[in-house]
Amino acid sequence: MRNNPYYGPEGHGPYEMIGIGDLDLEEGGRIPDCQLAVATHGKLNAAKDNAILVPTWYSGTSKIMEQVYIGDGRALDPSKYFIIVVNQIGNGLSTSPHNSTGALAGPGFPKVRIGDDVRAQHRLLTETYGLDCLALVVGGSMGAQQTYEWAVRYPEFVQRAAAIAGTAKFTEHDTLLLDTLAEAITSDPGFRDGSYASPADVAAGLKRHAKGWTLCGWSDAFFRAGRHRAFGFETVRDFADNFMVGYFAPMDPNALLSMSWKAQNADVSRHAGGDLVAALGRIKAKTFVMPISHDVIFPVADCAAEQALISGSSLRPLASIDGHLGLFGADPELLAQVDANLKELMETSVD
C-alpha cells in the first residue's frame, strides 16, 4: 500500500467507505473485502422510490459530481431525491491500486470491468440501502458507460437512464486514443512497470498524459474562443502546463491505467453474444442520450447511432464548444441544458 495524500476526505469528501464483501471479477480473480467510497445527498423516502445513482468518470470522484451537478433547485435536488454517488473501483477512493495490499497492490491490481463496478453497486444498493429500483441512473463519460451497463444488465431495476457524453460500446478509434494516453505514462522510465514509489517519479509521463487530454478533451473551438481564460489562464500553453498538468500530476498512474483499461473494454453487447442491437433492445428504462456537440471522444453521431437502437429513447444533444471536458462544469449554459433534460426525464412517468 502506498500513501497518496491526494486521495482522501480533505480533497474529495465527505464520503463513507462501505464494504460489500469479496468481489469476483469478470476477468478472473477477486477483490477481497471490496470497499466503495460512497457520498449520499438527501434522504431515502419511506417507499424507497426516490433513489438516484450517479457513478463517476475517468479521474473524477464524487466531489466534482457534488460541486457541479447536485444542489437545491437543480435536477439532482437533495431535497427531493436520495442521491447516491459511488466512486468507481480503481479511482483512488474506492478499492484501488495504491490503497490495496499484498498481491493486489500497485501493478498487481486486477483487471476490473464496467460490469464489475455495476455488480458491486447493485450489491451496495440492495444490501446496504434495501433498494429494489432506481428512479434514475445518470452519469457522464465512464459514468455513461456504467449507466448503459445498469440499464442492460438490470433492466427491471432502472426506471430512467441518462447517458451524458458516453457510449455503450467503446469504439476502435477511442481505443487507440486511450492506448496513446496510457503509453504517455508507461513509457516514462520512472514508471518502472508500475512499481514507482510516488506519482512524482512519473511526472514526465503524467505531463504528457495531461497534454494529450488537453488536445482531445477540449475542442479546437474552445481554444479559438479563448475559453481557457474562464479558468484564469491567459494562454493555451499556460492552461495546458498549469491547469491540465496540475490536475493530473498528483494522481496515481496505476489508478489512471486501471480506469483506462476499463473504459476501453466497455461493451454491453457481450450480454447478447456480441449483438449490440439485441443488448440495447433489453433496455426498459426511459432513456435520454445526451452527447456534447463538440465532443471529439464521443461524437454526437456515435451516440445517436446507439440511441436509435433503444426503444422509446430520446436524443438530446448538448450545445457547448467546451467538448468532452464540458463535463467539468465551466459552461453554465451546458449545465442548464443538462438540468432541463434531467428535470423533464424525472417528470416522465414510467410503467
Summary of the structure (lengths in Angstrom):
residues: 351
radius of gyration: 19.1
end to end distance: 47.4
largest distance: 56.0
contacts: 1252
relative contact order: 0.14
helix: 46%
strand: 14%
